[in-house]
Amino acid sequence: MRRNLVVITFESEDKAEQVVDRLKSLQDQAFMNLEDTAIVVKDSEGKVEVKNAIDKTVKQGVAFGGLLGLFLGVLFLVPVGGLLLGAIGGAVYGKLADMGVDKKFINEVSESLHPGTSAIFFVVREANVEVAVAALRQYEGKVLQTTLPEDLENELKRALNDKS
């Protein structure tokens, strides 16, 4: 399954968070499947805050590990301990298997942001392109980087009113 990274910057501190909320809404409506998202905000004093809004790999690891631990716990007559150990092991596995947004790249982009701006990084596994692009038209941003095919990247730039 192909994953695509999209990085968009915005000229306000709150815009990236608004876009993530909109993307989550599209995901809840089954119009897209996000694997990972990160929000970077550089406030007016230059302080950077990074938020990992969605990281399915860790969540899936916790869920799978918890179920496996519960099963093994029941098998060996310690279900609560098995559940806890399984969930912890699953979280560690999920973190190790994380194929989402590269943390080093997030730091590089956050250093390049101007005070009072924000950026969103998201890894999308699949999406209804027409619906996603239409939902992003209300936001004005600059596409910093994508792994999308050129025609989709250009469509996204037009939707965000990106003049670059």
C-alpha positions in Angstrom: 0.0 0.0 0.0 1.5 3.4 -1.0 1.8 6.1 1.6 2.2 9.7 0.7 3.8 12.4 2.9 2.4 16.0 2.6 3.9 19.0 4.4 2.0 22.3 4.3 2.9 25.6 6.0 0.5 28.3 7.1 0.9 32.0 8.0 -0.8 31.7 11.3 -0.3 29.7 14.5 -3.7 28.0 14.6 -4.3 27.1 10.9 -2.4 23.7 11.0 -4.6 22.6 13.9 -7.7 23.6 12.1 -6.6 21.6 9.0 -5.8 18.5 11.2 -9.3 18.7 12.7 -10.7 18.8 9.2 -8.7 15.9 8.0 -9.7 13.9 11.1 -13.3 14.7 10.2 -12.7 13.3 6.7 -11.2 10.2 8.1 -14.2 9.7 10.5 -16.4 9.9 7.4 -14.2 7.3 5.6 -13.0 9.8 2.9 -9.3 9.3 3.8 -7.1 7.0 5.8 -4.4 8.9 7.7 -1.5 7.0 9.1 0.3 9.8 11.0 0.1 13.5 11.4 2.2 16.1 13.2 1.6 19.8 13.9 4.4 22.3 14.4 3.6 25.7 15.8 6.2 28.5 16.1 4.7 31.1 18.3 5.4 34.9 18.1 8.4 34.6 20.4 9.9 31.8 18.3 9.1 28.9 20.7 8.3 25.7 18.8 5.7 23.2 19.9 5.3 19.8 18.1 2.1 17.7 18.5 1.7 14.2 17.1 -2.0 14.3 16.4 -2.4 10.8 15.0 0.0 7.9 15.2 -1.8 4.7 14.2 1.2 2.5 14.4 1.5 2.8 18.2 -2.2 2.6 18.8 -2.4 -0.6 16.7 0.6 -2.0 18.5 -1.1 -1.3 21.9 -4.4 -2.9 20.8 -2.8 -6.0 19.3 -0.4 -6.4 22.2 -3.1 -6.0 24.7 -5.3 -8.6 23.0 -2.4 -11.0 22.7 -1.3 -10.4 26.3 -4.9 -11.0 27.5 -5.1 -14.2 25.6 -1.8 -15.4 27.0 -2.7 -14.2 30.4 -6.0 -16.2 30.4 -4.0 -19.2 29.1 -1.6 -18.9 32.0 -4.2 -17.7 34.5 -3.0 -14.1 34.9 -5.2 -12.1 32.6 -4.7 -8.6 34.0 -0.9 -9.0 34.0 -0.9 -10.4 30.5 -3.1 -7.5 29.3 -0.7 -4.9 30.8 2.5 -6.6 29.5 0.9 -7.1 26.1 -0.2 -3.5 25.8 3.3 -2.2 26.8 5.0 -4.6 24.4 2.6 -3.6 21.7 3.3 0.1 22.2 7.1 -0.6 22.0 6.6 -2.6 18.9 4.4 0.1 17.4 7.0 2.8 18.1 9.8 0.6 16.6 7.7 -0.1 13.5 6.6 3.5 13.1 6.7 4.3 9.4 5.1 7.8 9.9 6.6 11.3 9.8 10.4 11.4 10.4 11.1 13.3 13.6 14.4 14.7 12.2 12.6 16.2 9.2 9.9 17.7 11.5 12.7 19.4 13.5 14.4 20.7 10.3 11.1 22.2 9.0 10.2 23.7 12.5 13.6 25.5 12.5 12.8 27.1 9.1 9.4 28.4 10.2 9.0 32.1 10.9 7.5 33.2 14.3 3.7 33.2 14.3 3.4 30.3 11.7 2.5 26.6 11.7 2.9 23.5 9.6 1.2 20.2 9.2 2.8 16.9 8.3 0.6 14.0 7.4 1.0 10.6 5.9 -2.0 9.5 4.0 -2.5 5.9 3.0 -5.6 6.5 0.8 -8.1 9.3 0.1 -11.0 10.4 -2.0 -8.9 13.1 -3.8 -11.9 15.2 -4.9 -13.3 15.4 -1.3 -10.0 16.0 0.3 -9.0 18.8 -2.1 -12.4 20.4 -1.8 -12.2 20.3 2.0 -8.8 22.1 1.9 -9.9 24.9 -0.4 -11.0 27.0 2.6 -7.4 27.1 3.9 -4.5 29.1 2.4 -1.2 27.5 2.7 2.1 26.6 1.0 2.9 23.1 0.0 6.4 22.6 1.3 6.9 19.0 0.2 4.9 16.0 -0.9 5.5 12.5 -2.3 2.3 12.8 -4.3 2.3 12.4 -8.1 2.9 15.8 -9.8 -0.7 16.3 -11.0 -2.1 15.7 -7.5 0.5 18.0 -5.9 -0.4 20.8 -8.4 -4.1 20.3 -7.7 -3.4 20.6 -3.9 -1.4 23.8 -4.5 -4.2 25.3 -6.5 -6.7 24.4 -3.7 -4.5 26.0 -1.1 -3.9 29.1 -3.3 -0.2 28.3 -3.2 1.6 30.6 -5.7 4.9 28.8 -5.7 
